[in-house]
């Protein structure tokens, strides 16, 4: 499909730079097939679901994956930034380098050596490979838990570009850009629909008899990359590592068998479940990389409803929601959200979409 079909104009003031407080006070647009839109709050979620329905949430935990460093080549020094996006070994990460043209295979990169960070620690790496679009494979001098500790010492929370371009990250972001149920370290971007959940909301959902199960998809920085191709068939998705346990798969299959609805909290949960889904409409235990790319025409196998934030124009995620509800329908949803003052993107408001199979 033509990528320009997924374009729209978004006023700058609609981009949220901070989340709603409290988290579940954010607005939520309800979208059901054949019905008028309803303007609600995230706190209304329990009243919109039925006992036995299942929420599936991504328990990945964001790490400080934004690194500021310097490339040292003899006496020549150049400043570079790295955004880690996928761990491929105890000491190795794939990263997007900026500016990418400043690094070459064999270069040494020193992170945390600035005057501001030298007392906190330092972290050095070697460029092992270079890929397209500024991507590089970095081999760090330390590995395993020691590398994890070093990243927490010298790294920054990797705020999305549309926020980072307007303000620097701060200590508040270490709390705000993390779900309250984050557990498994490895993401470099938050599963942002989950940012709306609070302990109070979880208690209300449990009281209603709505199940909650967790999967893990380590969200990569590739989620923010624009689609530069003119046709969706020419776009290459970056892989992300995910895991669905045997216990979770069994619980979700049991829910499906009794006729309950599966509600994905976030596109990451949906993409992982659809990666693990089988042709017969069940889901299997699953672990590994996925580069699933969902566009209109995709036949959903497992997920019935999706809670998600409002996405960038021309993005793979706007293509996904258009596949879920229909492109024309989602164009209407976004026009309504823009006109009615909804807040967009990672720290913005939410929508609850029920699947349209027509």
C-alpha positions in Angstrom: 0.0 0.0 0.0 1.1 3.6 -0.5 2.6 5.0 2.6 1.1 8.5 2.0 -2.3 7.0 2.7 -1.2 6.9 6.4 -0.2 10.6 6.5 -2.0 13.3 8.5 -1.3 16.7 9.9 -0.8 17.0 13.7 -0.5 20.4 15.4 2.7 20.7 17.4 0.7 21.5 20.6 -1.0 18.1 20.5 2.3 16.4 21.4 2.4 15.6 25.1 5.7 16.4 26.9 4.6 15.0 30.3 2.1 12.3 31.3 -1.3 13.0 32.9 -1.3 12.9 36.7 -2.5 10.6 38.1 -1.8 8.2 35.2 -5.3 6.8 34.9 -6.8 10.3 34.6 -5.7 10.4 30.9 -8.4 10.6 28.3 -9.4 7.5 26.4 -11.4 7.4 23.1 -13.6 4.4 22.8 -14.0 3.0 19.2 -16.4 0.2 18.5 -17.4 -1.0 15.0 -20.5 0.8 13.8 -20.9 3.0 16.8 -20.2 6.7 17.6 -16.9 7.5 19.3 -17.1 7.9 23.1 -14.9 10.3 25.0 -13.9 8.7 28.3 -11.1 8.3 30.8 -8.6 5.5 31.3 -10.2 5.0 34.7 -13.4 3.9 33.0 -11.7 0.8 31.6 -13.3 -1.7 34.1 -16.8 -0.6 33.1 -16.0 -1.3 29.4 -14.9 -4.9 29.9 -16.8 -8.0 31.0 -15.9 -10.5 33.8 -13.6 -13.1 32.3 -12.0 -10.7 29.7 -8.2 -10.8 29.7 -5.8 -7.9 29.6 -2.4 -8.8 28.2 0.4 -6.4 29.2 4.0 -6.1 28.3 6.2 -6.3 31.4 9.5 -5.1 29.8 11.5 -2.6 31.7 13.2 0.4 30.0 16.9 0.7 30.6 19.0 3.9 30.3 20.0 3.1 26.7 20.8 6.6 25.5 24.6 7.1 25.7 26.7 10.2 25.0 30.3 9.5 24.1 33.3 10.3 22.1 35.0 8.4 19.2 38.8 8.3 19.7 40.9 7.7 16.6 44.5 8.4 17.6 44.5 12.0 18.6 41.3 12.7 16.7 38.2 12.9 18.9 34.6 13.3 17.7 31.4 13.4 19.9 28.8 10.7 19.1 25.6 9.5 20.6 24.4 5.9 20.7 20.9 4.6 21.2 21.1 0.9 22.1 18.2 -1.0 20.6 18.8 -4.8 20.8 21.1 -6.9 22.9 22.7 -9.7 20.9 25.2 -11.0 23.5 26.4 -10.5 27.1 28.7 -7.7 26.0 27.1 -6.7 22.6 24.4 -4.3 21.6 23.1 -3.1 18.3 22.9 0.7 18.4 21.9 3.6 16.3 24.8 6.0 16.1 24.5 9.8 15.6 26.1 11.0 13.5 26.6 7.6 11.9 29.2 8.8 9.4 31.6 9.6 12.3 32.1 5.9 13.2 33.9 3.1 11.4 34.6 -0.6 12.1 37.4 -0.8 14.6 36.7 2.6 16.2 36.9 2.9 20.0 34.0 4.8 21.6 34.3 6.1 25.2 31.0 6.7 27.0 30.7 8.5 30.4 34.1 10.2 30.1 32.7 13.8 30.1 33.4 16.2 32.9 29.8 15.7 34.1 29.9 11.9 34.2 33.5 11.0 35.0 32.8 10.6 38.7 29.9 8.2 37.9 31.9 5.7 35.9 32.9 5.1 32.3 32.1 2.6 29.7 34.1 1.8 26.5 33.2 -0.1 23.4 34.5 -1.1 20.0 32.6 -0.8 16.7 32.5 -4.4 15.4 30.2 -3.9 12.4 28.4 -1.1 10.6 24.9 -1.5 9.0 22.5 0.8 7.3 20.9 4.0 8.6 23.7 4.6 11.2 23.3 1.2 12.9 26.4 -0.4 14.4 27.3 -3.4 16.5 29.1 -2.4 19.7 31.2 -4.8 21.8 31.6 -3.3 25.3 34.7 -3.9 27.4 32.5 -5.3 30.2 29.6 -7.8 30.0 26.6 -9.3 31.8 25.5 -7.7 35.1 28.6 -5.4 35.1 27.5 -3.9 31.8 24.0 -3.5 33.1 25.3 -1.6 36.1 27.5 0.6 33.9 24.6 1.5 31.7 22.5 2.6 34.7 25.5 4.8 35.8 26.2 6.6 32.6 23.1 6.2 30.4 20.1 8.4 30.0 16.4 7.4 29.6 15.9 7.2 25.8 13.0 9.7 25.4 11.3 9.6 22.0 12.8 12.1 19.5 9.6 14.2 19.5 10.1 14.8 23.2 13.9 14.8 23.3 14.0 17.6 20.7 12.0 19.8 23.0 13.5 19.2 26.4 16.2 17.1 28.1 15.4 14.0 30.1 15.4 14.4 33.9 15.0 12.4 37.0 11.2 12.5 36.7 11.4 10.6 33.4 13.0 7.6 35.1 9.7 7.2 36.9 7.3 8.5 34.3 8.7 6.5 31.3 8.2 3.2 33.1 5.1 1.1 33.7 4.2 0.4 37.3 4.5 -3.3 36.5 7.8 -3.2 34.6 9.9 -6.2 35.4 12.1 -7.7 32.7 15.0 -5.3 31.8 15.8 -4.8 28.1 13.6 -2.2 26.4 14.9 1.1 25.1 11.3 2.5 24.6 8.4 2.1 26.9 5.2 0.1 26.0 3.4 3.4 26.3 -0.3 2.2 26.6 0.8 0.6 29.9 2.0 3.9 31.3 -1.7 4.7 32.1 -2.1 1.9 34.7 -2.1 2.5 38.4 -2.4 0.1 41.4 -5.9 1.5 41.9 -6.9 0.7 38.3 -5.5 -2.8 38.6 -7.6 -3.3 41.8 -10.7 -2.1 40.1 -10.1 -4.5 37.2 -9.5 -7.4 39.5 -12.7 -6.6 41.4 -14.6 -6.7 38.1 -13.2 -10.2 37.4 -10.9 -9.1 34.5 -7.8 -11.3 34.3 -4.3 -9.9 33.7 -1.5 -11.8 32.1 2.0 -10.6 31.2 4.2 -11.2 28.1 7.6 -9.6 27.4 8.6 -7.8 24.2 11.8 -5.6 24.6 10.8 -2.6 22.6 13.6 -1.3 20.3 14.4 2.2 19.1 13.3 1.1 15.7 9.8 1.8 16.8 10.5 5.5 16.2 12.1 5.1 12.8 10.0 6.7 10.0 8.8 4.7 7.1 10.9 6.2 4.3 9.7 3.9 1.5 6.9 4.9 -0.8 5.2 1.6 -0.5 4.7 -0.6 2.6 6.0 -3.6 0.8 9.5 -2.0 0.6 9.8 -1.2 4.4 12.1 -3.3 6.5 11.0 -3.8 10.2 13.7 -4.0 12.9 13.5 -7.1 15.0 12.6 -7.1 18.7 13.1 -9.9 21.2 10.0 -11.3 22.9 8.8 -14.1 25.2 5.4 -15.8 25.9 5.7 -18.4 28.7 3.9 -21.8 28.4 1.8 -20.9 31.5 0.6 -17.6 29.9 -0.1 -19.3 26.6 -2.2 -21.9 28.4 -4.2 -19.3 30.3 -4.8 -17.2 27.2 -6.0 -20.3 25.2 -8.3 -21.3 28.1 -9.8 -17.8 28.0 -10.3 -18.0 24.2 -11.9 -21.4 24.6 -14.5 -20.1 27.0 -15.4 -17.2 24.7 -13.6 -14.4 26.6 -12.0 -11.5 24.8 -8.3 -10.9 24.6 -7.4 -7.2 25.1 -3.9 -6.2 24.2 -2.5 -3.4 26.2 -0.3 -1.7 23.6 0.8 -2.6 20.1 3.8 -4.4 21.5 1.6 -6.9 23.3 -0.5 -7.3 20.2 2.5 -7.8 17.9 4.0 -10.4 20.2 0.7 -12.4 20.5 0.1 -12.3 16.8 3.7 -13.5 16.2 3.0 -16.5 18.6 -0.5 -17.2 17.3 -1.2 -20.3 15.2 -3.5 -20.7 12.3 -6.2 -22.5 14.4 -6.6 -19.4 16.6 -4.6 -20.5 19.5 -1.4 -19.2 20.9 1.9 -21.1 21.5 4.6 -20.6 24.0 7.1 -18.5 22.1 10.6 -16.9 22.5 12.8 -15.1 20.0 13.0 -12.2 17.6 9.9 -10.9 15.8 9.8 -8.4 12.9 6.0 -8.8 12.2 4.7 -5.9 10.1 0.9 -5.5 10.3 -0.8 -3.5 7.6 -4.4 -3.3 6.3 -5.4 -6.7 4.9 -3.8 -8.6 7.7 -6.1 -11.2 9.3 -5.8 -11.1 13.1 -5.6 -14.5 14.7 -5.9 -13.9 18.4 -6.4 -10.3 19.7 -10.0 -8.9 20.0 -9.4 -5.4 21.4 -6.4 -3.1 21.6 -5.7 -0.3 24.1 -3.1 2.0 22.6 -1.9 5.6 22.4 -2.1 7.9 19.4 0.7 7.3 16.9 2.9 9.2 14.5 1.8 9.8 10.9 3.2 7.5 8.3 4.3 5.1 11.1 4.1 1.3 11.2 1.9 1.7 14.3 -0.7 3.8 12.6 -0.6 1.2 9.9 -1.3 -1.5 12.5 -4.3 0.3 14.0 -5.6 0.9 10.5 -5.4 -2.8 9.9 -7.3 -3.4 13.2 -10.2 -1.0 12.6 -10.0 0.0 9.0 -8.0 2.9 7.4 -11.0 5.2 6.8 -12.2 4.5 10.4 -8.8 5.4 11.9 -8.6 8.5 9.8 -11.9 9.6 11.4 -10.6 8.6 14.9 -7.5 10.7 14.5 -9.4 13.7 13.1 -11.8 13.5 16.1 -8.9 13.2 18.5 -7.0 16.2 17.0 -10.1 18.4 16.9 -11.1 17.5 20.5 -7.8 18.2 22.1 -6.5 14.7 22.8 -2.8 14.5 23.7 -0.6 12.4 21.3 2.3 10.0 21.4 4.2 8.3 24.3 3.0 10.6 27.2 -0.3 11.3 25.6 -3.9 9.9 25.9 -5.2 6.5 25.0 -7.8 4.8 22.8 -9.6 1.5 23.2 -10.2 -0.1 19.8 -12.4 -3.1 19.2 -11.5 -5.1 16.2 -13.4 -4.7 12.9 -13.3 -7.9 10.8 -15.1 -6.5 7.8 
